[in-house]
Amino acid sequence: MKKITNDKEYDVIKKRIDELLEIVSDENYEMIPESIELEFLSELIEEYEQKYYPVSVPTLAEILKLRMYEMNINQLQLAKILNVSPSRISEYLSGKEPTLKVAKVMCEYLNISANVLLGLNNKRTQVQFEMAEVD
């Protein structure tokens, strides 16, 4: 299988995928040959993006700041929601990890993924899942 070697190829393939998406639909996916090309090019793009444009997992501090913005609350209000002191919120925003009790509240009331709170990223979780399948 050929690989994308530079951004120029990447841009050309993205453009071709856009063209194919105009032709291929869920209804005709199994019936037209363009779906094979779309699948192949999509895999090339995915591989290239994972290598050269990886998406990093946000930190807890980044997510807390986002939730505060989305909820239109300040640190004092967040402290009340989590039942901790305002100085503890400052610690979380500086990178300190919460206790399991506070992490549970963050999951429930702020809708923050347990993986983020436990410091698990997708790759590590995937490896653990694959290892479990082997056992």
N, C-alpha and C positions, 0 to 999 in steps of 0.2 A: 504494500500500500504506500502510495506517495504521501509525503508530508509537506506541509506548508513551511517554507523556509524563510519568508520575509513578509513585511507588512504590505508590500505591493500585491503579492499573491493573496494574502489574507483579504485585502479590499476587493480584489476581483472576484474571489469566491463568495464573499458576502453579497456582492451585487448579484451574482448568479443565483444564490439562494433566494434573494428577494424576488427575482424573476420566477423561479420555480414555485414559490409560495403563492404566486398569482394563478398558477396552473393546477397545482396539487391541492386537494382538499380532503377532508375526512371521508367524504362520500366516494371519491374516486381513487383513493390512495392505493388500494390493492389492484387496481385495473390498469394504471398507466405507467409506462416505463420511466417517466420523469421522477416518480417517487423513489426509484432506486438511486438515481443521481442525487436527489435531495438528501437522502439518508447518508450516502457516502460523503457528500460535501459537508453535511452537518457534523459528522464525526471528525472530519479534518479540522473544522473550525473549533470544535469543542477541545480537541487535543492541543491546538495552538494556543487558545485562550487560557487553558489551564497552565500552560508553561510560561507564556509571556504576559498574560493579563490576569493573574490570579486574584480572586476576590477573597480578601482576608476576613476572618471572623471578627466581628466587633468586640471590643472589650466591654466589661460590665460598666465601667465608667461612661463609655460612649453611649451605651444603651440607656443608662439612668438619665443622662443629659437629654437624650431624645425623648424619653417618656415624660420628663419634667416639662419639656417644651410642648409636647403633644397634649398633655393634661393641663397646661397653663398653670403650673404650680411652682413654688420655690422650694428651697431646701428645707425650710421650716415646715411647710405643709407636707413634704415628702416624709420628713421625720415623724410626723404625727401618723401618717398612713402606715409606716413601717414599725411604729411604736419604739423608736430609738431616738437618741439625742441628735440635735442638729450637727454637733461635732462628729458624730458617727457617720452622718451623710457625707460630710467633707472628707472623711477617711475613705469611704467607698468611691467617691469621685476622684480620689488621688490614687486609687488602685488597690486599696485594702479589700480583702475578701470578707463577705458577711458570714455570720454563723449560719448553721443549717436552719435554725428557727427563722432567722430573718430572710434567708434565701427562699424558704417556703412561702413566706408572705410576698416576696417579690414575684415569685412564680404566679401566685394566685391573684394578687391585686394589680400587678404591673404587667402581667402577661409576658414575663421574661422567661425564655427557654431554660430548662434545668441544665441543658448542656452548657450554656454560657455560664450559668452560675457555678457549675462544677468544674469549669475550665476545660471542658471537652470540646474539641473541634471536630468537624466532619470527617477528616482523614483518620484521626485516631479512632473515632467511633466506628468507621467503616472497617478498619483493620480488626478491631475487636469483634465485629459482627462476622467477618470472614473467618476469623480464628474459631469462633463458636460453631460455624458451619462444619469445619473440619473435624471437630471433636465428636 
